[in-house]
Each structure stands twice: as structure tokens, then as C-alpha cells.
């Protein structure tokens, strides 16, 4: 008997339910949704509890309803912890920029819960040395700190639009309340607002300029990407302004290195994206 099946049987016994009770309840769910995949006959439930058979996704739902448990908890009985998505997300590096919704259902995170009393936020320091205690914190607890509606984006591994100030692989925090393109007021490129924009081809992180019924999606001057002019708002929607970023340093080349490598091999047909991938690998 697998541990997952054994624990499911224990849950059923604790509730005083027979296999027939589970069948009847799951039949009602199947009838409600017009899908017999939700049905759990006694023979199948017996296989799940004693022979290590994995429930289907529909039967996981029925079991969660009948046993009054969150689906996350039932998945945990089989060694699947959805909170692990936060640390496992780096195994995949999509090439295109996109919305980052993988963490939407994460219920808890590991974060600092006690800092060194000597920590001074005004001074640069090794933050890991300032943490006295790490702990698992339910995300619902963090709701009290929410003051804005944010969207989270990710710059694809082949998206060099804002390179080198925002290299591929950068995570973005986007304030959807700031979706009006500013027309000036900045003194340098570091003060100029950067926007997360959705187009028919996907998402892009860039500077924006409005010109009547058109929007110009402007890359960084050192980027190999060219500017795009699209009809606005028919062909482009400004999701919001980038207000926070998280990136890794040291896995990408500065503009000087790219220029040097390109000159060294003018006939190699390598562009900045090729050089970035070589450096990252």
C-alpha cells in the first residue's frame, strides 16, 4: 500500500465514510458537471488506497470535496508540494517575455522572520548575515502589506529589448495603475519610465512614446533590437509601469564585450542573442 493511498484511506475512515459513500458523492459531482471522470467507483477507490494507483485530476477534485481537504494537501500526500514552484521555477527559461502567473497558487513562502537588531537599512550590507531566523510564512499573512495591484513579468532569454540595463532573465514587478505613458520629465535614461506592453506578438518591456494614434516601442540604444511603431491602442496595450526588478549579474556580457566578440568573428553570423546564450551557458 502506497503512503498516499494509505493516507487517503485514513482520511476516509476518520470521516466515517464507506467506499459506497464516496461513490455516491462523486456521482453527484459528475452529474453536476456532466463528466463521468469525476466518478470514483469502489473498485477504483480500492485500487487507489491499496495498489498505489494515482487518482486522475478529476478524481483528485472529487476526493478533495468529499474529504473536505484542499487539493494542495491531497497532492502533498503524494509528494507534490505546490509551494516548491517558487524555488523550481528557474529550471525553465522561456525565450519570450510573458506574464508570470506560476506563483499565483503558492500558499506559503520561506522568508526572513527575524532580523539582527543591528540591521540598518541605510547602509549597504550582506543581507543574509542580517537574517537571524528564516521561516515559512503563509502568503495570506502578507496581504496586509498589499497597497497596489501588481502584475509580475519575466524578460525572455532571447529578449534583448532593454539590454544591457534589463538583461534577459530579469523578473519584473509591474504597477498596473501606472498604465499612462509619460510624455517627459525625466533627466536620464535611469529616470525614464519603463513599461510592460502586450502586443499581438506577445509581451515586451521597453520605453514608450505616444504619437497621436501610434505608440513607439523603444529599445535601449545599445540593444540590437529595433524600435517598433504600432497602432495604439488597437495593436498594443500598456499593462503598466515597471516598478521593481530582480536579476542575476555576471551571467551576461556588457556592450563592450559584445562589440569585441563581434569584431573578432565578423563572418561568424553571431548576433547579441547568440553571444548572450553562449555566456549564460
DAQUI-V866197 format. One record per residue. N is the residue number from 0. PHI is phi as a letter, one per 30 degrees, with the letter a starting at -180 (999 if undefined). D_FIRST is the distance of its C-alpha to the first C-alpha in Angstrom with 2 decimals. Layout:
BEGIN
<<N:PHI:D_FIRST> <N:PHI:D_FIRST>>
END
This chain:
BEGIN
<<0:999:0.00> <1:d:3.82> <2:d:6.55> <3:d:8.38> <4:d:6.59> <5:d:6.22> <6:d:9.81> <7:d:10.93> <8:d:10.24> <9:d:12.12> <10:d:14.83> <11:d:15.33> <12:d:15.74> <13:d:18.09> <14:d:20.19> <15:i:20.38> <16:c:19.38> <17:c:18.33> <18:d:16.79> <19:d:20.43> <20:d:21.60> <21:d:19.47> <22:d:20.84> <23:d:24.36> <24:d:24.28> <25:d:22.92> <26:d:25.58> <27:d:28.19> <28:d:27.16> <29:d:27.27> <30:d:30.64> <31:d:31.97> <32:c:31.38> <33:i:31.98> <34:b:28.77> <35:d:26.14> <36:d:23.65> <37:d:22.98> <38:d:22.03> <39:b:18.49> <40:d:18.62> <41:e:16.36> <42:d:15.07> <43:d:14.11> <44:d:12.60> <45:d:10.40> <46:d:9.33> <47:d:8.89> <48:d:6.83> <49:c:4.51> <50:c:5.61> <51:i:6.12> <52:d:9.61> <53:d:11.90> <54:d:14.26> <55:d:17.89> <56:d:20.41> <57:d:21.88> <58:d:18.71> <59:e:18.09> <60:d:21.59> <61:d:21.07> <62:d:18.06> <63:d:20.26> <64:d:23.10> <65:d:21.44> <66:c:19.56> <67:h:22.73> <68:b:21.24> <69:d:22.69> <70:e:21.05> <71:e:21.34> <72:d:19.12> <73:d:16.31> <74:d:16.81> <75:d:16.70> <76:d:13.09> <77:c:12.55> <78:i:15.28> <79:c:18.16> <80:c:21.06> <81:d:24.04> <82:d:26.34> <83:d:25.92> <84:e:28.12> <85:e:31.16> <86:c:30.74> <87:c:29.33> <88:d:32.07> <89:d:34.38> <90:d:32.45> <91:c:34.29> <92:b:38.08> <93:e:39.34> <94:d:42.96> <95:c:44.28> <96:d:44.81> <97:a:42.66> <98:d:41.40> <99:c:38.59> <100:c:36.09> <101:d:32.80> <102:c:32.82> <103:d:33.60> <104:c:30.17> <105:d:29.61> <106:c:29.47> <107:a:30.13> <108:b:31.88> <109:c:32.72> <110:a:36.45> <111:d:39.15> <112:c:39.30> <113:a:42.14> <114:c:45.06> <115:e:47.58> <116:e:50.49> <117:d:52.81> <118:d:51.42> <119:b:54.35> <120:d:53.51> <121:d:57.05> <122:c:56.52> <123:d:54.53> <124:a:51.83> <125:d:48.59> <126:d:46.29> <127:d:43.29> <128:d:45.48> <129:d:46.34> <130:d:42.75> <131:d:42.02> <132:b:38.58> <133:c:35.97> <134:a:33.53> <135:d:31.18> <136:c:33.32> <137:d:32.31> <138:d:34.36> <139:d:35.51> <140:d:37.43> <141:d:39.37> <142:e:40.74> <143:d:43.63> <144:c:44.89> <145:d:45.00> <146:b:48.62> <147:b:48.50> <148:c:46.56> <149:c:45.35> <150:c:43.88> <151:c:42.31> <152:b:43.16> <153:b:42.63> <154:d:45.34> <155:e:44.10> <156:d:44.26> <157:c:47.25> <158:c:49.02> <159:c:52.09> <160:e:54.00> <161:c:54.44> <162:d:54.25> <163:c:55.12> <164:d:54.83> <165:b:51.43> <166:d:49.77> <167:e:46.84> <168:j:43.50> <169:d:45.03> <170:c:43.19> <171:b:45.49> <172:c:45.83> <173:c:47.93> <174:d:49.89> <175:d:50.08> <176:d:52.95> <177:c:55.13> <178:c:55.29> <179:c:59.11> <180:d:60.50> <181:d:62.95> <182:c:66.37> <183:l:67.44> <184:j:67.89> <185:c:66.10> <186:c:67.97> <187:a:65.66> <188:d:62.61> <189:d:60.48> <190:c:61.57> <191:d:61.35> <192:d:58.45> <193:c:55.65> <194:c:53.92> <195:c:50.65> <196:b:51.72> <197:c:49.99> <198:b:51.80> <199:d:51.17> <200:c:49.98> <201:k:47.51> <202:c:47.92> <203:b:50.40> <204:c:51.34> <205:a:55.11> <206:d:58.46> <207:b:59.97> <208:b:63.53> <209:c:64.61> <210:b:67.65> <211:h:68.52> <212:c:65.92> <213:b:64.30> <214:b:61.89> <215:c:62.07> <216:c:58.82> <217:c:60.16> <218:d:58.35> <219:d:59.31> <220:e:62.56> <221:d:60.91> <222:d:58.11> <223:d:58.45> <224:d:57.43> <225:c:60.30> <226:d:60.98> <227:b:60.14> <228:c:62.22> <229:b:60.46> <230:d:61.58> <231:b:60.68> <232:c:58.74> <233:d:58.14> <234:c:56.54> <235:a:55.23> <236:b:53.68> <237:d:53.87> <238:d:50.52> <239:l:51.82> <240:c:53.17> <241:d:51.20> <242:c:51.32> <243:a:48.79> <244:b:47.37> <245:b:44.91> <246:b:45.46> <247:c:45.06> <248:c:48.32> <249:j:49.10> <250:c:47.08> <251:b:50.04> <252:c:53.66> <253:d:56.68> <254:e:59.30> <255:d:61.52> <256:d:58.89> <257:d:58.28> <258:d:62.02> <259:d:62.44> <260:d:59.69> <261:d:61.03> <262:d:64.55> <263:d:63.36> <264:b:61.95> <265:d:63.90> <266:c:63.07> <267:d:59.35> <268:i:58.52> <269:c:56.24> <270:c:56.16> <271:d:54.92> <272:d:51.41> <273:d:51.22> <274:d:52.44> <275:d:50.03> <276:d:47.03> <277:d:48.37> <278:d:48.78> <279:d:45.34> <280:d:43.65>>
END
